[in-house]
Amino acid sequence: MPKILIVGGGYAGFYTALKLEKYLGKNEAEVTLVDPLSYMTYQPFLPEVVAGSIEARHAVVSHRRHLRKTNIVNGKVTNVDHAKKTATIEVDGLKPYKETYDQIVVTAGAVSRTFPIPGVAEQAIGLKNIEEAVEVRNRILANFDKAANLPAGAARDRLLTFVVVGGGFAGIEAFAEMRSLASYLLRYYPTLTFDDVHFHLIEAMGRIMPEVSQATSEWVIANLDRRGAQIHLNTQLQSAANGKVELSTGESFESDVIVWTAGVMAHPYVRNTDLPLDDRGRITAKPTLQVTNGEDVLVGAWTAGDVSAVPDLSGFGVGGFCVPNAQHAVRQGKLLAKNLVAAIRGEGVKEYFHKPLGAVAGLGIGVGVFQYKKLAVKGLLAWFMHRGYHGLAIPMWERKIRVASGWIWNFLLRRDIVGISATKAPRLQFETYASKPKK
């Protein structure tokens, strides 16, 4: 049987494997998916995980539960030698080993793109995975608990100052949901007031959310301003050393929670392969999702999602390529599976073509925006559209039901405000008081 190796189990990798299980005949090919994690993260729900509107476990999709015909390897592919069609895999507890393949699908995704700004690597936290979203939520809740016991002053201000860097969709949604959570929490902290909590979003460009119109982005800024959340446009972060945020405008303040959402880049792992890359570190590809070296197709090599440079035939892409978002990754994964099966069977492959369906964002309970060409919807209706779209878009019906039921229970029982920060050191209490042998 031909051996198919899928590197990465995010949107593109998960949907490629899911559809291969559907399209391949019995014993037609052996499919292996390698990913350090045992689940796919539905990233559009990360801001709602931060806010507590969605349970963290419900925003991820289990590989093993839903990919029953695929060999799942929880490890890392550290090298690919496509000339020899071998990949080096590292699994905890085992020595690195080589795996041969006939077809490889590289869907390793992206990581947060940062710049060498003092303090960012040490102080900031990204919002690309579920663990980061949980940590941001826990930090907000823990800071409120600490601040409630302190008198007004610099120490309390630092705890109650929250910063988001990056004004794209991910940054604005996270910023708005964090503000929504903080406003809700105040009812449980009588020693704190609305004016004690400070929110700052830092954006280097002159506008936010480039996916929507200028008028819509200005409405979002005005809405957040009314809610006590300040947006700094045309402003760069100069330093975050020791939690002291210094801006290019000369402003400065201290913060314990700095969230970095200023862009992504292709996973650096692909530099350890012999696959061709563009100047941004993405794997070069044809619209058919086949890896290319110039005009030549690399037989048996495929790519999709954020790690790839796939030409956008619709004309909407930035620089002529598909932008790194879920709309493209999901659809590319589905087409890649069809094309791979067609290639195995000696049939023709199709080119990827997708026009954007518009942009929708949730900005906290009851507030949202939707933009499709010149049509803009704002407020409560857009918020329902956001929940409706993403509630249906998350893969697998068991996940859709869990998410929807969580929303219903939150409506009936109100938002959960529990944070479990002890997960970072779960043995601390036991170890502290455990009886030890006398020396």
PyMOL commands that set and color helices and strands:
alter all, ss='L'
color gray80, all
select helices_A, chain A and resi 11-23+43-51+56-59+63-66+120-123+130-147+154-159+169-188+194-196+214-226+241-243+268-272+305-307+326-344+380-393+397-413+421-424+428-433
alter helices_A, ss='H'
color red, helices_A
select strands_A, chain A and resi 3-7+30-34+39-41+60-62+71-73+76-81+86-90+97-100+103-106+110-112+125-126+161-165+198-202+229-232+237-239+244-247+252-254+257-260+264-266+283-284+290-293+296-303+308-309+359-362+368-372+375-378
alter strands_A, ss='S'
color yellow, strands_A
deselect
rebuild
show_as cartoon
